[in-house]
Amino acid sequence: MSSRVSWSRLSALVFGFAFLYIPILSLVVYSFNRSKLVTVWGGFSTQWYGKLFENTQILDAAWLSLRIAAINATGATLIGTFAGLALARFGRFRGRTLLSGMTTAPLVMPDVITGLSLLLLFVAMEQAFGWPAGRGVTTITIAHITLTLSYVAVIVQSRMATLDGSLEEAAMDLGARPVKVFLQVTLPMIAPALVSGWLLAFTISLDDMVIASFVSGPGSSTLPMVIYSKVRLGVSPDINALATIMVGLVTLGVITAGLFMFRKERLRIRDMQLAVSAS
C-alpha cells in the first residue's frame, strides 16, 4: 500500500514539473531554430540572438523594464519591511487595522481595478499639483511599488512572527539602542526574507503588463507591452531568444539567492551551537 502511495506521489510530482517546465524547455530549444517558423525545426542556429541584439525597440524596452523593476524592488522592500515590522512587533496601535487593510488590499485587488484607480489618481494629482507631469517611468514605478510592497510586507511579517524576540530584548538589556538592535540583530535574521521579497517584487514588476498599460505614456512601453504587441501578429524567433536570456538570468538570480540564504542559515545554526556550547 505504501509503495502504491509513493508511486502516485512521484507520478504527481513528475507530472507537475513536466507541466511547468516542458513549455519553457521547448521555448529554449526553439530559440536556436534556424527556421523563421517557430513550430518547424529547421536546424541549429544562433542567428536569432544576433537579430535580437539588432532590435533596438526590444532592447530599449528591456532596459526600461529592468530599470523600473530594480527601482521598484528596492523601494517596495524598504517600505514593505517597515510595514511588516510595524504589524509584527508593535502589537495593537491606533490605525493598525487600517494599515493592515491597506497593505493587503493590492494582493486581492484585480490588476484592472488597481491600474484604473492609479490612473485616475495620477490625473487628479497632475491637475491639482502639476505632478507627475504626464504618464511615464515615474508613474509606472509608483504603481509597481504600490502593488509589490504588499508582498514584501507579508513575507517580512511572516518571518518576524517566527523569530525569537528574546534576542532583541537581550541586546537592549546589554545597552544597545533600538536602531543598533535593528541593524545588528534583527536585520541579519530577516535578511533571507528581504532577499526573497526583493526578488519577488522584481519579478512581479518585470512581468506586469496590465497596470503598466494604464499608467504608461508615449515612449515608456515596457518589455511585456512590446512583446504583447508583437505576439498579436505572430511569435517571432527573436522573442524566443529574448525569453531564453530572461530565463537564464532569472535562474542565475534564484540560484545566487538560494546559496546566499543557505549560507546565512548555516551561519545562524553554527552561532546557535556555539552559544549553547558556551553556556
N, C-alpha and C positions, 0 to 999 in steps of 0.2 A: 504493500500500500504506500509506504514511504517513498519507494523508488518511482512509483507512478506519479506521486505528487511532485517529486523533484524534477522529473522529466517534463511535466506540464509547466512548472515554473520556468525551467530552462527554455522551453519552446516559446512561452510568452515573452521571455526576455529577448530571445533571438529575433522574434517577430517584431517586437517593439523597436529594437535597434535598427533592424533592416528597414522598417517603415520610415524611420527618421533619417537614416544616413545613406541609403541607396540613392535617393534622388540627388543628394549632394555629391556623391561619388560620380554619378553619371554626368553631372554638370562639369566636374573637374576633368573627366575623361574627354568630353566633347569640346572643352576649351582648347584641346590640342588637335582638333579635327581640321583637316585640310579643306574640306568641302564648306561652301557657304551655307548649305542646308544643315541645320543643327541636328536633324534627326537621321541624317545619312552619313555614315562613316566613309571618309574619302582618303584616309591615310593620316599618318602622324605629321604634325606641323606646328610650329610655334609662331606662325605668321600673324595670328590674331592678337598676340601680345604686342607685336610691333605696331599693328594697326591701332591698338588701344592707346598706346603712348603717343600716337599722332593725332588722336581725337581730343582737341582742346576743350570741347564742350564737356565731355565726361570728366576730364582731369580737373577742370575748374570746379565742377560740381562736387567731385570727390574731395578736393582740398577744402572747399567751403563746408561740407558736411563734417569733415574731420575737425576743423577749427571749431565749429559750433558744438560738436559733441564733446570736445575736450573742455571748453569753457563751461558748458552746461554741467558736465560731470563734476568738475571742481566746485562750482557754485552750489549744485544740489547736495554734494557731500558736506560742505560747510554748514549750510542751513539745515539740512536734514539731520546732521549729527547733533546740533544744539536742540532741535525739536525732539529727537529721540531721547536725549539726556534729560530734558525737562519732563517728559512723560514718564520716564523710568525712575528718576531719582527724586523729584520734587514733591511726590505724593499729591495730596489734594490741595489745589490752589485755585484762586478765582480765575476763571477763564480756561480751566483745564479741559472742560467738555467742548468748548468752542475750538480750542487748539487741536484737540484730538479729532474732532469732526472735520476741520479744515485740512488737517494733514492727510486723513484717509479718504477724503472726498474724491480726489483725482484718480484713486485706484478703481473706483466703481463707476465713475462718470464716463459715458461714451465719448470717444475722441471727437465725434462730430459736435457734440454739445460743448465740450471744452474749447475746441477751436473757434466755434462761433461766438461763444461768450468772451473769449480773449480778443477776438477781432473787434467786437463792439466796445470792449474796454479800451483798446488802443485808439480807436477812432474818437471816443469820448475824451480821452486824455489829450489827444492831439488838438482837439477843438478847444479844450479848456486851458491847457498849459503850453501847447506847442511842442510837446514831446510825448512820444517819439515822433520824429518828423517822417511820416510815411511808414510803410512796412518794408522790412528787410532783415538783415542779420540780427539786429538788436531785438526786434520783436520775436523772431524765431527762437533766439536764445532764452529770452524771458519766458516764453511759452513752454519750452522744454524743461527749464528749471522748475516751473510750476508743476509740471507733470511728474518729473522724476524724483523730486525731493521727498515725495511720499514714500517711494520705495526705499530710499536711504533711511528715512526715519523709522520705518517698520523694522528694517534689518538691525539698526543700531539699538532700538528699543528692545528687540528680542535678545540681542547679545548682552545688553546691560542687565536684563532680568535674570540671566544665568550666572552673573559674576558674583563673587563673594565680596560683599560690602565691607567686611571686616578689614580687608587690606587697605582700603582708603581710610577707614577710621584709625587704623594703626599708624598710617603715615601722618595723619593730622595730630594724633597723640604725641608723636615724636617731634612736632613743631613745624611740620610742613604746612604752608598756606594752601588754600583751595586751588589756586592756579597751578602751583607746583605739583600738587597731588594729581590734578588732571593731566598735566603734561608728562609726568614721570611714572605714574601708576595706572591711571585709567586709560590714557591714550594707547600705551603699548598693548594693553589687554584687549582693547576693541579694534586694534589695527586690522586684523583679518576681516572684520565686519566692514570697516571703512573701505578696504580694497574691493571687497565684494560689491558694496554699494556703488563705488566709483565705476567699476566695470559694468554693472547693470545699467546705471544711468547713461554711460557712454553708449552702450549697445542700443538702448531704447531710443536715444536721440538720433543715432545713426540710422535707425530703422524707420523712424516715424515719417509718414507722408501726409496723413490726414490733417493733423494740427498745423504742420508746416504749410500746407496748401492754403489754409485760411489766413495765416498771418505773414506770408511772404509777399514780396513785391517784385517789380521788374529787376532783373539782374541778381536775384537771390534764390534761384532754383537749386534745391538740394539734390543730392545724388538719387534718392528714391524717386523724386519727382521727374528727373530726367530719364531714369530707367523706365518708369511707367509710361512716359510719353513715347519712348522708343518701342517698348514691348507691344503697345497697342497696334503698331504697324508690323509686328513680327519680330521674333527674337533674333538678334544678330550675334554672330560668334564672338565679337569683341565684348559683348555683355557677359558671356560665359567666362572669358578671360578675366574680366574685372571681378566677377563673383569668386573666381578661384583665388585671386590675390587677397580678397577680403576674408575668405575662409581661412587662408593661411595665416593672415595677420591675427585674426581672432583666436585661432588655435594656439599661436605663439603666446598671445596675451594670457589665455587661460592657463597654459602650462606654466608660464612665469609666475602668475598669481598663485597657482596651486603649490609650486615649490616654495614660494615666499611664506604662505600660510603654514605649510608643513614644517618649515624651519622654525617659524615662530612657536608653533605648538611643541616642537621638540625642546626648544629652549625653555619654554614655560614648564614643561614636565621635569626637565633637569633641575631648574631652580627650586621647584617644589620638593623634589627628592633631596636636594642639598639642605633646604630649610628643615625638613623633617629629620635628617640625619644629624644636623647640628643641634637640634633641640633634644 
